[in-house]
């Protein structure tokens, strides 16, 4: 049954929708956590430490955090693989491009594939920068506030992050509405409300994430 579902186009779209919603939920929580940086180093570093102690003493140190990471990795892989395979099917079904592009296709729709590639590369850079410190110029273990400030004190750190967040906004704008259609939530009556909700959520997430580098650049966070 699992093989049959995964082998169908509807099954892949469902996997893509569910994994996308899992990542979207994480992004909302992650953005709210990021905004704690505006309350100072003590507040932000304490929050980062708390993430590693969630569930104690029942859960060991960092166990809950690792469970979240595993779920996210599975969601990212499932989302990327299903997106790639659906794209390949679409190309095989239509090897010749349309003479005229669809006039109603939005910019976000046309750039979903490239947006996904940009976000995939950004995730790798983000982990190497602020999780492992591999590409960070002055990484200090256990001091996330200082690491974030150091990253956004560089021009390339700001450019990479802001471009990725703009791509994220476009991805969410189309992806949330598309997921609703795939899961049967959407309808002609709800279409306008769903698109409005997708636009608002995409705008809030983009603005919330970009607020951090802007805060560092303007000296509000230092």
C-alpha positions, 0 to 999 in steps of 0.5 A: 500500500505504501509503495502504491501511494508513493508511486502515484502522483497524488501520493507524492503531492500528499507527502509534499503537502504534509512535509511542507506543513510540518516545516511551516509549523517549525518555521513559525516557532523558529521565527518567534524564538529568533525574535527573542534576540531583541530582549538581549543576550541573556534572554536569547542565550537562556532560550537556546539553552532551554531548547536543549533541556526540554523534557528533563528529567524524563528526556535526557539533555538534547534528546527532545532537540534531536527528535525535532531535528530528525523529524525536520530532516525527514520532512525536508528529504521527503519534500525535496524528493517528492518535489524532484520526482513530480518535476521529472514527471511533469517534464516527461509528460510535456517534453516540449515547452508551451508556446505561450506561458500561462498568463495567470501564473504568479511569480511565486509559482514560476520560481517554486523550483529555483526557490526550493534549490535556494532554500536547500543550499541556505539550510546547509550554509545556515547549519554550517554557520550557526550550528556547527560553526564550520564557516563562521568567522568567530564561532563561540560554542554556547553563545548563540547571541554573539554568534548571530551578531557576528554573522550579521555584522558581515555583508555576505551573511546579511545578503545570503540570509535576506535573499533566502528569506525572500525566497522562503516568503515566495515559497510559502505564499504558493506552497501553503495554498497548494498544500490546502488544495492537495489535502482537500481543504481548498474549495472555490468558496475558500479560495480567496481566504486561503490565498489571503492567509498564505500571503499574510503568513508569508509576509509575517514570516519573511518580515520576522526573520529579516528583522534579526539581520536588520536589527544587527545592521541598525545597531538595535541588536549589538 
